[in-house]
Amino acid sequence: MTAFRDVLEARLSRRDWLRGAGALSLFAGLSACATGARGTAPALTFTPIGPSAEDDLRVPPGYEATVLFRWGDPVGAAAGMPEFRLDASNSAADQALQAGMHHDGMHFFPLPGASGSAHGLLVMNHEYLDEGLLFPYGQKTWTAEKVLKAQHAVGVSVIEVEERDGAWRVIMPSRHARRITARTPCRLSGPAAGQAGPRQQGSAQGHSERKPESVAAPMGVRPLSRA
């Protein structure tokens, strides 16, 4: 079975060519790609998959895909690891300790002392909500509890992951694991600190705020606590 990283490394070997090529060379190279000319990198040899209307994740023969971290999975925080319930009955407090909805951007941070990139923190953004899945009755009968659960379903998850024997796993519990939600206080630093724009109730000086939306916090904004 061919590992995806082996294929990726083979393709990334083209960076040496790109690094020394000028704009004209780059344009010529792209034109060659369009006309079917081959570069120096080895051709991909896997069997491609065809179009499908199946509601399923499909990979080429010889490859496999496994789920690492789903919406509702506990992040592994010491405060608790509530189990996900398919009937959407998890509380707002549960959601604050579970993965948020709709994973978006992510980044891997190797932990000190780790061998290569086999052990570290995977940090991902939770972009938006699907109220039909998050609540038993969707958008009907809004309550303070539902609003709070929605706020906890967006933001960021930090989980500790490790590769062992060729497979990745989430380490739980982990002292590093945490959720950053729409209700997590953040401290502003840099040029934004103290400015009139970010000031809000409870932060007259403009040095702290709550995360205002589901997108990742901008540079210069960091959580105040390990809530």
N, C-alpha and C positions, 0 to 999 in steps of 0.2 A: 504494500500500500504506500503510495507517494504522499508525503506530508505536504500540506499547503505551503508551509514556510520554505520548503526546498524549491517549489515552483516559484515562489515570490523572490527568493534570493537570485535565482537564475535570471528572472526578468529585470531585477534591479541592477544587474551587472552593466546594463546599458547606461547607467549614470556616468561611468567613466568617459563614455563617448560624448554625452551631453555636456559634461563639465567643460570640455575643451573646444566644443563647437561654437561657432558664431551664429548670429541670427539667420544668415543665409544658409548655413549648413543645416540648421534645425529645420528650416522650411523645406529644404531639399529632402531631408530625412522623412519628414511627415508626408511629403508628396510620394516618396517611394513606398511608404506604408499604404497609401491610398491605391497605388497601382499594383500592389501585391509583392513588391520586392522585399526580400528578407534581409534583416540586419545580421549582426554577429551573434546575437543571443539565440539560444536553442529554441526551437519551436515548441509550443505547448503540445503535449502528446496525449492529454486526456480526451476521453470521448465526450463531446458536448451534449447537453440535455436539450431536448426540443421544447417548443412552447406547450403549455399545459394550463388548463382551467382548474386544476385540482387545488384545493385549499390545503397545501402541504409544502413543506420545505424539501426540495429535491436537489441532490448532488450527483455528479458524474460517477459512473462505476469505479470502484476502487477508492472512493473517498467516503468520509462519514461526517455527520454533523451532530453535535450533542448540545443540549441546553445547559448553560452555566448559571444564568440568573434571570428569573422571570418577574414580571409584575406580581407583587404580593409575597415574594420570597423574603424571609427575614434577612436583614443585613448582617445579623450576628452580634448586635450590640449587647452589652452586659445588662442593659435595662430590660431586656426581654426579647424573645423570639417567637411571636405569635404565629400560629399556623394560618395559612391562607384558606379562606372558605369560598367555595365556588358559588355560593348563593349570595355573594356580595354583602354578607352580614358582618364582616369585620368592622370594628369601630374606628373612629378617627384616631384614637390612641394606638390601635393596632397598626394602622397605616403609617403612623409616624415612625414605626420600627421596621417597616417593610419597604421593599422596592417600590418606587413610584411608577407611574404609567408612561408608556411610550419612550423607551430609551432613545437617546439622541447621541450627541457627541460624547466621546469617552477618551480617557487617557490612562496609561499604565505608569505607575511610579514604583520602580524597584526599591525594595527595602534595604537599608544598610546591612551589609554582610551577606546579602543574597548572592547566589551563584548565577551570574548573568541575569536573565529576565525570567527566572523560574519561580520567583516569589516576590510579591509586592502588593500594592494597592491599586485596584481598578476603580476609577472614579467616573461616574456617568451622569449625564443630565437627563431629567424626565421632563419632556417638552410640553405635553398638553393632556387633557382629560378625555375620557369616554364615559360620560355620565350613565349611559345605558349599561355599562359593565360595572361601574364603580358603586352604584346604588341599586337596591332591589327594585325601585320604582322610577328609575331614571331621573328626569328633571322635575318630576311631580313632587308636591308636598315638600318644598324646601324648608329646612330647619337649620338652626345654628350648628348642630352636630354634622349635618351634611356639608355645610360650608367649610367647617373645620377639616373634615375628611378630604374634601377637594383640595384644600390648601396643603395638606400633608401628602397628597398624591403627586405633587409637582416638586421640582427642585433638583437635588443631587443625592446620589447614594455613593458611599465609600465602603467598599468591601475588600477583605483580604483574600487573595487568591494564590494558589500554588500549583505548579505543574509537577506531577509525580507519575512515573511509569508511563509517560506519554499522554497523560490525561490531566485536565485542569479541574480543580475543585475549589469551592468557597470554604474558607476556614471559619468555623463558628464554634464557640464565641470568639470574638477578636476584640482586643482593646483598641484597635484602630477603627473598627466599624462604626458607622454613624449615618444619620440622615440629616440633610440640610433641606428645609422646606420653606414654603412661602411665609412661615411664621418664625423663622430662625433669625434672631437679631444679628446684624452684621455691623462691623466697624469700618468706616470709610477712612482711607488714607490717601496720600498723594494730593494732586491738585483739587480733587473733589471735596476733600475734607474742609468743613467750615463754610462752604459756599451756600448761598441762599437756596439754590435749586433743590438739593437733596433734603432740606430740612422738613421734618414732619413732626406730628404730635409725639412728645416724649423725647425729642432730640432737637431742642431749640438751637443748639450750636452747630447742627448739621454734621455731627461726627458719627452717628449711628443711624441705622434704618432697618426696616424689615424688607426682606427680598420681595420686590414689588410684583414680579411675574414669574412665569415658569421657566424662562430662559436662564442659562447659567449666569452667575454673578460676574460682573465686569472686572477687569483688572483693577486692583486697588481696593476691592471689597473682600473682606474675610469674615468668617463667623466669629462671634464673640465667645461662644461656649461650645461644649460638646453635647448640646441638647439632643 
